[in-house]
Amino acid sequence: MAQKKLQKDSAYQHLDRNNDDTLCDDEISMALEFKRRELEDADARRDSMRWMTWFALFGTLNYPAAILITAMLGYDSAATIIGDIAPTYFVANSALVAAYFGANAYADRKSTE
């Protein structure tokens, strides 16, 4: 690929790493690699958010089942203890998910500015 001479005040000036007003193959491939990694990171972050959400939902929905199962097995004291910490569990679980989503939303907004 031939080198690309940049026009004055070009939108691609930020890709010129050695400030010679010429984009060489290395600079172009480096920019493409950076963009590819940026997209992969965003995809991985979305995947982790999805997994965290499903895990939190699974735990939240199955927590009452754990109380019921322990009561049915005759472990009444265990059911009472699990039931007593339920409000703390639900608040902590919700706060964890909210904090994670909030931090990612802040990072996304900050990266677009």
C-alpha positions in Angstrom: 0.0 0.0 0.0 1.3 3.4 -0.9 1.8 6.1 1.7 -0.9 8.7 2.1 -0.1 12.3 2.1 -2.3 14.3 4.5 -4.0 17.5 3.6 -3.7 20.5 5.9 -6.0 20.1 8.9 -7.0 16.6 7.9 -9.4 14.7 10.1 -6.9 11.8 10.0 -4.0 14.0 11.5 -4.3 12.2 14.8 -3.2 8.9 13.1 0.1 10.4 12.1 2.3 9.3 14.9 5.6 10.7 13.7 4.1 14.1 12.5 5.5 13.9 9.0 2.1 14.6 7.4 2.2 11.1 5.7 0.3 8.1 6.8 2.3 4.9 6.3 1.1 1.4 6.5 2.3 0.9 10.1 0.3 4.0 11.3 -2.8 2.8 9.5 -2.6 -0.8 10.7 -1.9 0.5 14.3 -5.0 2.7 14.1 -7.1 -0.3 12.8 -5.7 -2.6 15.5 -6.5 0.0 18.2 -10.0 0.3 17.0 -10.4 -3.5 16.8 -9.3 -3.8 20.4 -11.6 -1.0 21.5 -14.5 -2.8 19.9 -13.5 -6.2 21.5 -13.2 -4.5 24.9 -16.7 -3.0 24.6 -18.1 -6.3 23.5 -16.4 -8.1 26.5 -17.8 -5.4 28.8 -21.3 -6.0 27.4 -20.9 -9.7 27.8 -19.8 -9.3 31.5 -22.8 -7.0 32.1 -25.1 -9.6 30.7 -23.6 -12.4 32.7 -23.7 -10.3 35.9 -27.3 -9.5 35.3 -28.4 -13.1 34.7 -26.4 -14.3 37.7 -28.0 -11.6 39.9 -31.4 -12.4 38.6 -30.9 -16.1 39.2 -29.8 -15.5 42.7 -32.6 -13.1 43.4 -35.3 -15.5 42.1 -33.8 -18.6 43.8 -33.2 -17.1 47.2 -36.8 -17.6 48.3 -36.6 -21.1 47.0 -33.6 -21.7 49.3 -35.7 -20.5 52.2 -38.6 -22.8 51.2 -36.3 -25.8 50.7 -34.6 -25.5 54.0 -38.0 -25.2 55.7 -39.3 -28.2 53.9 -36.2 -30.3 54.9 -36.9 -29.4 58.5 -34.1 -27.0 59.0 -36.3 -24.3 60.5 -33.5 -22.4 62.2 -31.6 -22.3 58.8 -34.7 -21.1 57.1 -35.1 -18.4 59.8 -31.5 -17.3 59.4 -31.7 -17.2 55.6 -34.9 -15.3 55.8 -33.4 -12.8 58.3 -30.6 -11.9 55.9 -32.8 -11.7 52.8 -33.4 -7.9 52.9 -29.6 -7.3 53.1 -29.0 -9.8 50.3 -31.5 -8.2 48.0 -30.3 -4.6 48.7 -26.6 -5.6 48.3 -27.4 -7.5 45.1 -29.3 -4.6 43.6 -26.6 -2.1 44.7 -23.9 -4.2 43.1 -25.6 -4.4 39.8 -26.6 -0.7 39.9 -23.0 0.4 40.7 -21.6 -1.8 37.9 -24.1 -0.5 35.3 -23.6 3.1 36.5 -19.8 2.9 36.3 -20.1 1.5 32.8 -22.5 4.1 31.7 -20.2 6.8 33.1 -17.2 5.3 31.3 -19.2 5.1 28.0 -20.3 8.7 28.3 -16.8 9.9 29.2 -15.2 8.0 26.2 -17.6 9.7 23.7 -16.8 13.2 24.9 
